[in-house]
């Protein structure tokens, strides 16, 4: 019989989000000033859109 409460608590997407958030927290705590948008984008791995599609 299937136990409805026997579920995996690991969620790959959630773990990825936690890692990104942790990286931001660490970077912010190590910085004396606010992180710039460019620094945040770099930490999150955001790629620049050149607008040339």
PQR file with spaces between the fields and no chain letter, atoms N, CA, C, O and H, PARSE charges and radii, in Angstrom:
ATOM       1  N    UNK     1       0.841   -1.176    0.000 -0.4000 1.5000
ATOM       2  CA   UNK     1       0.000    0.000    0.000 -0.0000 2.0000
ATOM       3  C    UNK     1       0.896    1.253    0.000  0.5500 1.7000
ATOM       4  O    UNK     1       1.899    1.292    0.713 -0.5500 1.4000
ATOM       5  N    UNK     2       0.548    2.249   -0.774 -0.4000 1.5000
ATOM       6  CA   UNK     2       1.308    3.499   -0.879 -0.0000 2.0000
ATOM       7  C    UNK     2       1.043    4.398    0.324  0.5500 1.7000
ATOM       8  O    UNK     2      -0.105    4.676    0.673 -0.5500 1.4000
ATOM       9  H    UNK     2      -0.266    2.218   -1.353  0.4000 1.0000
ATOM      10  N    UNK     3       2.129    4.846    0.947 -0.4000 1.5000
ATOM      11  CA   UNK     3       2.006    5.758    2.094 -0.0000 2.0000
ATOM      12  C    UNK     3       2.065    7.186    1.566  0.5500 1.7000
ATOM      13  O    UNK     3       3.096    7.604    1.040 -0.5500 1.4000
ATOM      14  H    UNK     3       3.061    4.620    0.664  0.4000 1.0000
ATOM      15  N    UNK     4       0.976    7.939    1.696 -0.4000 1.5000
ATOM      16  CA   UNK     4       0.915    9.301    1.164 -0.0000 2.0000
ATOM      17  C    UNK     4       1.875   10.247    1.866  0.5500 1.7000
ATOM      18  O    UNK     4       2.162   11.325    1.346 -0.5500 1.4000
ATOM      19  H    UNK     4       0.138    7.600    2.123  0.4000 1.0000
ATOM      20  N    UNK     5       2.371    9.874    3.017 -0.4000 1.5000
ATOM      21  CA   UNK     5       3.301   10.731    3.759 -0.0000 2.0000
ATOM      22  C    UNK     5       4.760   10.363    3.502  0.5500 1.7000
ATOM      23  O    UNK     5       5.661   11.023    4.020 -0.5500 1.4000
ATOM      24  H    UNK     5       2.138    8.998    3.440  0.4000 1.0000
ATOM      25  N    UNK     6       5.003    9.327    2.717 -0.4000 1.5000
ATOM      26  CA   UNK     6       6.351    8.913    2.371 -0.0000 2.0000
ATOM      27  C    UNK     6       6.757    9.630    1.081  0.5500 1.7000
ATOM      28  O    UNK     6       6.664    9.065   -0.009 -0.5500 1.4000
ATOM      29  H    UNK     6       4.271    8.790    2.296  0.4000 1.0000
ATOM      30  N    UNK     7       7.207   10.875    1.218 -0.4000 1.5000
ATOM      31  CA   UNK     7       7.576   11.681    0.059 -0.0000 2.0000
ATOM      32  C    UNK     7       8.994   12.212    0.234  0.5500 1.7000
ATOM      33  O    UNK     7       9.470   12.419    1.350 -0.5500 1.4000
ATOM      34  H    UNK     7       7.283   11.333    2.104  0.4000 1.0000
ATOM      35  N    UNK     8       9.634   12.420   -0.869 -0.4000 1.5000
ATOM      36  CA   UNK     8      10.970   12.996   -0.851 -0.0000 2.0000
ATOM      37  C    UNK     8      10.875   14.479   -0.541  0.5500 1.7000
ATOM      38  O    UNK     8      10.040   15.185   -1.106 -0.5500 1.4000
ATOM      39  H    UNK     8       9.248   12.252   -1.776  0.4000 1.0000
ATOM      40  N    UNK     9      11.724   14.948    0.349 -0.4000 1.5000
ATOM      41  CA   UNK     9      11.725   16.363    0.680 -0.0000 2.0000
ATOM      42  C    UNK     9      12.789   17.124   -0.112  0.5500 1.7000
ATOM      43  O    UNK     9      13.022   18.307    0.136 -0.5500 1.4000
ATOM      44  H    UNK     9      12.403   14.374    0.808  0.4000 1.0000
ATOM      45  N    UNK    10      13.424   16.455   -1.049 -0.4000 1.5000
ATOM      46  CA   UNK    10      14.437   17.110   -1.865 -0.0000 2.0000
ATOM      47  C    UNK    10      13.805   17.615   -3.157  0.5500 1.7000
ATOM      48  O    UNK    10      13.158   16.862   -3.884 -0.5500 1.4000
ATOM      49  H    UNK    10      13.234   15.494   -1.251  0.4000 1.0000
ATOM      50  N    UNK    11      14.001   18.879   -3.424 -0.4000 1.5000
ATOM      51  CA   UNK    11      13.470   19.519   -4.612 -0.0000 2.0000
ATOM      52  C    UNK    11      14.636   20.242   -5.273  0.5500 1.7000
ATOM      53  O    UNK    11      15.156   21.213   -4.723 -0.5500 1.4000
ATOM      54  H    UNK    11      14.528   19.491   -2.834  0.4000 1.0000
ATOM      55  N    UNK    12      15.048   19.781   -6.436 -0.4000 1.5000
ATOM      56  CA   UNK    12      16.233   20.332   -7.106 -0.0000 2.0000
ATOM      57  C    UNK    12      16.091   21.824   -7.378  0.5500 1.7000
ATOM      58  O    UNK    12      17.050   22.572   -7.188 -0.5500 1.4000
ATOM      59  H    UNK    12      14.626   18.992   -6.883  0.4000 1.0000
ATOM      60  N    UNK    13      14.932   22.271   -7.813 -0.4000 1.5000
ATOM      61  CA   UNK    13      14.728   23.699   -8.080 -0.0000 2.0000
ATOM      62  C    UNK    13      14.850   24.516   -6.808  0.5500 1.7000
ATOM      63  O    UNK    13      15.471   25.578   -6.799 -0.5500 1.4000
ATOM      64  H    UNK    13      14.153   21.664   -7.968  0.4000 1.0000
ATOM      65  N    UNK    14      14.252   24.015   -5.730 -0.4000 1.5000
ATOM      66  CA   UNK    14      14.327   24.715   -4.453 -0.0000 2.0000
ATOM      67  C    UNK    14      15.769   24.779   -3.956  0.5500 1.7000
ATOM      68  O    UNK    14      16.208   25.817   -3.460 -0.5500 1.4000
ATOM      69  H    UNK    14      13.747   23.152   -5.737  0.4000 1.0000
ATOM      70  N    UNK    15      16.502   23.682   -4.085 -0.4000 1.5000
ATOM      71  CA   UNK    15      17.905   23.680   -3.663 -0.0000 2.0000
ATOM      72  C    UNK    15      18.715   24.695   -4.457  0.5500 1.7000
ATOM      73  O    UNK    15      19.598   25.352   -3.905 -0.5500 1.4000
ATOM      74  H    UNK    15      16.145   22.839   -4.487  0.4000 1.0000
ATOM      75  N    UNK    16      18.422   24.829   -5.744 -0.4000 1.5000
ATOM      76  CA   UNK    16      19.100   25.820   -6.576 -0.0000 2.0000
ATOM      77  C    UNK    16      18.805   27.234   -6.114  0.5500 1.7000
ATOM      78  O    UNK    16      19.701   28.077   -6.063 -0.5500 1.4000
ATOM      79  H    UNK    16      17.704   24.296   -6.192  0.4000 1.0000
ATOM      80  N    UNK    17      17.550   27.494   -5.776 -0.4000 1.5000
ATOM      81  CA   UNK    17      17.163   28.824   -5.288 -0.0000 2.0000
ATOM      82  C    UNK    17      17.822   29.139   -3.947  0.5500 1.7000
ATOM      83  O    UNK    17      18.241   30.270   -3.701 -0.5500 1.4000
ATOM      84  H    UNK    17      16.823   26.809   -5.816  0.4000 1.0000
ATOM      85  N    UNK    18      17.908   28.136   -3.089 -0.4000 1.5000
ATOM      86  CA   UNK    18      18.561   28.329   -1.791 -0.0000 2.0000
ATOM      87  C    UNK    18      20.040   28.638   -1.988  0.5500 1.7000
ATOM      88  O    UNK    18      20.595   29.489   -1.293 -0.5500 1.4000
ATOM      89  H    UNK    18      17.568   27.217   -3.288  0.4000 1.0000
ATOM      90  N    UNK    19      20.677   27.957   -2.927 -0.4000 1.5000
ATOM      91  CA   UNK    19      22.095   28.215   -3.208 -0.0000 2.0000
ATOM      92  C    UNK    19      22.303   29.643   -3.714  0.5500 1.7000
ATOM      93  O    UNK    19      23.225   30.325   -3.268 -0.5500 1.4000
ATOM      94  H    UNK    19      20.227   27.266   -3.492  0.4000 1.0000
ATOM      95  N    UNK    20      21.458   30.100   -4.636 -0.4000 1.5000
ATOM      96  CA   UNK    20      21.566   31.465   -5.151 -0.0000 2.0000
ATOM      97  C    UNK    20      21.359   32.491   -4.038  0.5500 1.7000
ATOM      98  O    UNK    20      22.095   33.473   -3.941 -0.5500 1.4000
ATOM      99  H    UNK    20      20.709   29.546   -4.998  0.4000 1.0000
ATOM     100  N    UNK    21      20.352   32.252   -3.202 -0.4000 1.5000
ATOM     101  CA   UNK    21      20.077   33.167   -2.097 -0.0000 2.0000
ATOM     102  C    UNK    21      21.249   33.192   -1.127  0.5500 1.7000
ATOM     103  O    UNK    21      21.643   34.257   -0.652 -0.5500 1.4000
ATOM     104  H    UNK    21      19.755   31.454   -3.281  0.4000 1.0000
ATOM     105  N    UNK    22      21.800   32.036   -0.834 -0.4000 1.5000
ATOM     106  CA   UNK    22      22.953   31.956    0.059 -0.0000 2.0000
ATOM     107  C    UNK    22      24.138   32.715   -0.514  0.5500 1.7000
ATOM     108  O    UNK    22      24.830   33.426    0.213 -0.5500 1.4000
ATOM     109  H    UNK    22      21.480   31.170   -1.220  0.4000 1.0000
ATOM     110  N    UNK    23      24.377   32.570   -1.810 -0.4000 1.5000
ATOM     111  CA   UNK    23      25.478   33.292   -2.452 -0.0000 2.0000
ATOM     112  C    UNK    23      25.291   34.802   -2.343  0.5500 1.7000
ATOM     113  O    UNK    23      26.252   35.535   -2.111 -0.5500 1.4000
ATOM     114  H    UNK    23      23.814   31.992   -2.401  0.4000 1.0000
ATOM     115  N    UNK    24      24.060   35.262   -2.509 -0.4000 1.5000
ATOM     116  CA   UNK    24      23.775   36.695   -2.363 -0.0000 2.0000
ATOM     117  C    UNK    24      23.999   37.171   -0.933  0.5500 1.7000
ATOM     118  O    UNK    24      24.572   38.238   -0.712 -0.5500 1.4000
ATOM     119  H    UNK    24      23.279   34.666   -2.698  0.4000 1.0000
ATOM     120  N    UNK    25      23.551   36.386    0.031 -0.4000 1.5000
ATOM     121  CA   UNK    25      23.721   36.757    1.438 -0.0000 2.0000
ATOM     122  C    UNK    25      25.203   36.848    1.786  0.5500 1.7000
ATOM     123  O    UNK    25      25.626   37.790    2.456 -0.5500 1.4000
ATOM     124  H    UNK    25      23.086   35.519   -0.148  0.4000 1.0000
ATOM     125  N    UNK    26      25.983   35.889    1.341 -0.4000 1.5000
ATOM     126  CA   UNK    26      27.423   35.893    1.625 -0.0000 2.0000
ATOM     127  C    UNK    26      28.081   37.103    0.989  0.5500 1.7000
ATOM     128  O    UNK    26      28.863   37.798    1.638 -0.5500 1.4000
ATOM     129  H    UNK    26      25.639   35.123    0.797  0.4000 1.0000
ATOM     130  N    UNK    27      27.773   37.362   -0.277 -0.4000 1.5000
ATOM     131  CA   UNK    27      28.376   38.509   -0.971 -0.0000 2.0000
ATOM     132  C    UNK    27      27.994   39.818   -0.300  0.5500 1.7000
ATOM     133  O    UNK    27      28.833   40.706   -0.150 -0.5500 1.4000
ATOM     134  H    UNK    27      27.138   36.797   -0.804  0.4000 1.0000
ATOM     135  N    UNK    28      26.746   39.947    0.102 -0.4000 1.5000
ATOM     136  CA   UNK    28      26.292   41.176    0.752 -0.0000 2.0000
ATOM     137  C    UNK    28      26.964   41.350    2.110  0.5500 1.7000
ATOM     138  O    UNK    28      27.308   42.467    2.495 -0.5500 1.4000
ATOM     139  H    UNK    28      26.064   39.226   -0.020  0.4000 1.0000
ATOM     140  N    UNK    29      27.149   40.260    2.829 -0.4000 1.5000
ATOM     141  CA   UNK    29      27.764   40.365    4.151 -0.0000 2.0000
ATOM     142  C    UNK    29      29.251   40.694    4.071  0.5500 1.7000
ATOM     143  O    UNK    29      29.820   41.247    5.013 -0.5500 1.4000
ATOM     144  H    UNK    29      26.870   39.352    2.516  0.4000 1.0000
ATOM     145  N    UNK    30      29.883   40.353    2.943 -0.4000 1.5000
ATOM     146  CA   UNK    30      31.310   40.625    2.764 -0.0000 2.0000
ATOM     147  C    UNK    30      31.570   42.002    2.164  0.5500 1.7000
ATOM     148  O    UNK    30      32.718   42.442    2.104 -0.5500 1.4000
ATOM     149  H    UNK    30      29.421   39.904    2.178  0.4000 1.0000
ATOM     150  N    UNK    31      30.526   42.682    1.724 -0.4000 1.5000
ATOM     151  CA   UNK    31      30.674   43.979    1.076 -0.0000 2.0000
ATOM     152  C    UNK    31      30.404   45.108    2.066  0.5500 1.7000
ATOM     153  O    UNK    31      29.510   45.015    2.907 -0.5500 1.4000
ATOM     154  H    UNK    31      29.593   42.325    1.772  0.4000 1.0000
ATOM     155  N    UNK    32      31.188   46.171    1.952 -0.4000 1.5000
ATOM     156  CA   UNK    32      30.986   47.335    2.814 -0.0000 2.0000
ATOM     157  C    UNK    32      29.853   48.232    2.315  0.5500 1.7000
ATOM     158  O    UNK    32      29.328   49.047    3.073 -0.5500 1.4000
ATOM     159  H    UNK    32      31.914   46.247    1.268  0.4000 1.0000
ATOM     160  N    UNK    33      29.477   48.084    1.051 -0.4000 1.5000
ATOM     161  CA   UNK    33      28.422   48.901    0.454 -0.0000 2.0000
ATOM     162  C    UNK    33      27.373   47.996   -0.168  0.5500 1.7000
ATOM     163  O    UNK    33      27.530   46.777   -0.224 -0.5500 1.4000
ATOM     164  H    UNK    33      29.904   47.422    0.435  0.4000 1.0000
ATOM     165  N    UNK    34      26.293   48.624   -0.635 -0.4000 1.5000
ATOM     166  CA   UNK    34      25.257   47.864   -1.332 -0.0000 2.0000
ATOM     167  C    UNK    34      25.842   47.240   -2.593  0.5500 1.7000
ATOM     168  O    UNK    34      26.711   47.821   -3.243 -0.5500 1.4000
ATOM     169  H    UNK    34      26.165   49.615   -0.589  0.4000 1.0000
ATOM     170  N    UNK    35      25.356   46.056   -2.926 -0.4000 1.5000
ATOM     171  CA   UNK    35      25.762   45.422   -4.177 -0.0000 2.0000
ATOM     172  C    UNK    35      25.086   46.143   -5.338  0.5500 1.7000
ATOM     173  O    UNK    35      23.907   46.492   -5.270 -0.5500 1.4000
ATOM     174  H    UNK    35      24.650   45.584   -2.398  0.4000 1.0000
ATOM     175  N    UNK    36      25.845   46.356   -6.394 -0.4000 1.5000
ATOM     176  CA   UNK    36      25.263   46.977   -7.586 -0.0000 2.0000
ATOM     177  C    UNK    36      24.414   45.948   -8.332  0.5500 1.7000
ATOM     178  O    UNK    36      24.533   44.746   -8.093 -0.5500 1.4000
ATOM     179  H    UNK    36      26.802   46.072   -6.450  0.4000 1.0000
ATOM     180  N    UNK    37      23.573   46.419   -9.221 -0.4000 1.5000
ATOM     181  CA   UNK    37      22.768   45.511  -10.045 -0.0000 2.0000
ATOM     182  C    UNK    37      23.666   44.571  -10.838  0.5500 1.7000
ATOM     183  O    UNK    37      23.350   43.392  -11.003 -0.5500 1.4000
ATOM     184  H    UNK    37      23.477   47.396   -9.415  0.4000 1.0000
ATOM     185  N    UNK    38      24.780   45.093  -11.327 -0.4000 1.5000
ATOM     186  CA   UNK    38      25.712   44.279  -12.105 -0.0000 2.0000
ATOM     187  C    UNK    38      26.332   43.179  -11.240  0.5500 1.7000
ATOM     188  O    UNK    38      26.487   42.045  -11.694 -0.5500 1.4000
ATOM     189  H    UNK    38      25.037   46.050  -11.193  0.4000 1.0000
ATOM     190  N    UNK    39      26.685   43.511   -9.998 -0.4000 1.5000
ATOM     191  CA   UNK    39      27.248   42.508   -9.098 -0.0000 2.0000
ATOM     192  C    UNK    39      26.224   41.423   -8.774  0.5500 1.7000
ATOM     193  O    UNK    39      26.552   40.237   -8.743 -0.5500 1.4000
ATOM     194  H    UNK    39      26.559   44.432   -9.629  0.4000 1.0000
ATOM     195  N    UNK    40      25.000   41.834   -8.536 -0.4000 1.5000
ATOM     196  CA   UNK    40      23.938   40.871   -8.251 -0.0000 2.0000
ATOM     197  C    UNK    40      23.703   39.965   -9.452  0.5500 1.7000
ATOM     198  O    UNK    40      23.579   38.750   -9.303 -0.5500 1.4000
ATOM     199  H    UNK    40      24.734   42.798   -8.561  0.4000 1.0000
ATOM     200  N    UNK    41      23.644   40.555  -10.640 -0.4000 1.5000
ATOM     201  CA   UNK    41      23.461   39.758  -11.855 -0.0000 2.0000
ATOM     202  C    UNK    41      24.586   38.745  -12.018  0.5500 1.7000
ATOM     203  O    UNK    41      24.344   37.600  -12.398 -0.5500 1.4000
ATOM     204  H    UNK    41      23.745   41.542  -10.761  0.4000 1.0000
ATOM     205  N    UNK    42      25.815   39.164  -11.731 -0.4000 1.5000
ATOM     206  CA   UNK    42      26.964   38.264  -11.861 -0.0000 2.0000
ATOM     207  C    UNK    42      26.842   37.096  -10.871  0.5500 1.7000
ATOM     208  O    UNK    42      27.085   35.945  -11.235 -0.5500 1.4000
ATOM     209  H    UNK    42      26.012   40.094  -11.422  0.4000 1.0000
ATOM     210  N    UNK    43      26.471   37.390   -9.643 -0.4000 1.5000
ATOM     211  CA   UNK    43      26.314   36.347   -8.628 -0.0000 2.0000
ATOM     212  C    UNK    43      25.224   35.359   -9.027  0.5500 1.7000
ATOM     213  O    UNK    43      25.362   34.153   -8.827 -0.5500 1.4000
ATOM     214  H    UNK    43      26.273   38.324   -9.347  0.4000 1.0000
ATOM     215  N    UNK    44      24.136   35.886   -9.596 -0.4000 1.5000
ATOM     216  CA   UNK    44      23.007   35.037   -9.995 -0.0000 2.0000
ATOM     217  C    UNK    44      23.215   34.364  -11.347  0.5500 1.7000
ATOM     218  O    UNK    44      22.433   33.499  -11.742 -0.5500 1.4000
ATOM     219  H    UNK    44      24.024   36.866   -9.758  0.4000 1.0000
ATOM     220  N    UNK    45      24.269   34.763  -12.054 -0.4000 1.5000
ATOM     221  CA   UNK    45      24.526   34.161  -13.361 -0.0000 2.0000
ATOM     222  C    UNK    45      23.625   34.683  -14.456  0.5500 1.7000
ATOM     223  O    UNK    45      23.371   33.992  -15.442 -0.5500 1.4000
ATOM     224  H    UNK    45      24.904   35.465  -11.733  0.4000 1.0000
ATOM     225  N    UNK    46      23.135   35.917  -14.285 -0.4000 1.5000
ATOM     226  CA   UNK    46      22.261   36.516  -15.290 -0.0000 2.0000
ATOM     227  C    UNK    46      23.102   36.974  -16.474  0.5500 1.7000
ATOM     228  O    UNK    46      24.115   37.653  -16.310 -0.5500 1.4000
ATOM     229  H    UNK    46      23.342   36.479  -13.484  0.4000 1.0000
ATOM     230  N    UNK    47      22.670   36.597  -17.652 -0.4000 1.5000
ATOM     231  CA   UNK    47      23.375   36.996  -18.865 -0.0000 2.0000
ATOM     232  C    UNK    47      22.791   38.299  -19.391  0.5500 1.7000
ATOM     233  O    UNK    47      21.580   38.517  -19.339 -0.5500 1.4000
ATOM     234  H    UNK    47      21.847   36.045  -17.786  0.4000 1.0000
ATOM     235  N    UNK    48      23.661   39.155  -19.894 -0.4000 1.5000
ATOM     236  CA   UNK    48      23.215   40.425  -20.479 -0.0000 2.0000
ATOM     237  C    UNK    48      22.536   40.174  -21.803  0.5500 1.7000
ATOM     238  O    UNK    48      22.994   39.365  -22.609 -0.5500 1.4000
ATOM     239  H    UNK    48      24.644   38.978  -19.936  0.4000 1.0000
ATOM     240  N    UNK    49      21.437   40.877  -22.022 -0.4000 1.5000
ATOM     241  CA   UNK    49      20.729   40.816  -23.310 -0.0000 2.0000
ATOM     242  C    UNK    49      21.183   42.007  -24.126  0.5500 1.7000
ATOM     243  O    UNK    49      20.887   43.155  -23.795 -0.5500 1.4000
ATOM     244  H    UNK    49      21.065   41.535  -21.368  0.4000 1.0000
ATOM     245  N    UNK    50      21.909   41.719  -25.202 -0.4000 1.5000
ATOM     246  CA   UNK    50      22.414   42.801  -26.058 -0.0000 2.0000
ATOM     247  C    UNK    50      21.334   43.408  -26.923  0.5500 1.7000
ATOM     248  O    UNK    50      21.562   44.430  -27.571 -0.5500 1.4000
ATOM     249  H    UNK    50      22.150   40.787  -25.471  0.4000 1.0000
ATOM     250  N    UNK    51      20.172   42.804  -26.947 -0.4000 1.5000
ATOM     251  CA   UNK    51      19.077   43.300  -27.763 -0.0000 2.0000
ATOM     252  C    UNK    51      19.193   42.907  -29.222  0.5500 1.7000
ATOM     253  O    UNK    51      18.393   43.347  -30.048 -0.5500 1.4000
ATOM     254  H    UNK    51      19.987   41.974  -26.421  0.4000 1.0000
ATOM     255  N    UNK    52      20.178   42.086  -29.550 -0.4000 1.5000
ATOM     256  CA   UNK    52      20.396   41.654  -30.929 -0.0000 2.0000
ATOM     257  C    UNK    52      19.811   40.276  -31.130  0.5500 1.7000
ATOM     258  O    UNK    52      20.542   39.286  -31.168 -0.5500 1.4000
ATOM     259  H    UNK    52      20.828   41.729  -28.879  0.4000 1.0000
ATOM     260  N    UNK    53      18.506   40.203  -31.258 -0.4000 1.5000
ATOM     261  CA   UNK    53      17.869   38.910  -31.480 -0.0000 2.0000
ATOM     262  C    UNK    53      17.578   38.673  -32.916  0.5500 1.7000
ATOM     263  O    UNK    53      17.039   37.625  -33.271 -0.5500 1.4000
ATOM     264  H    UNK    53      17.913   41.007  -31.228  0.4000 1.0000
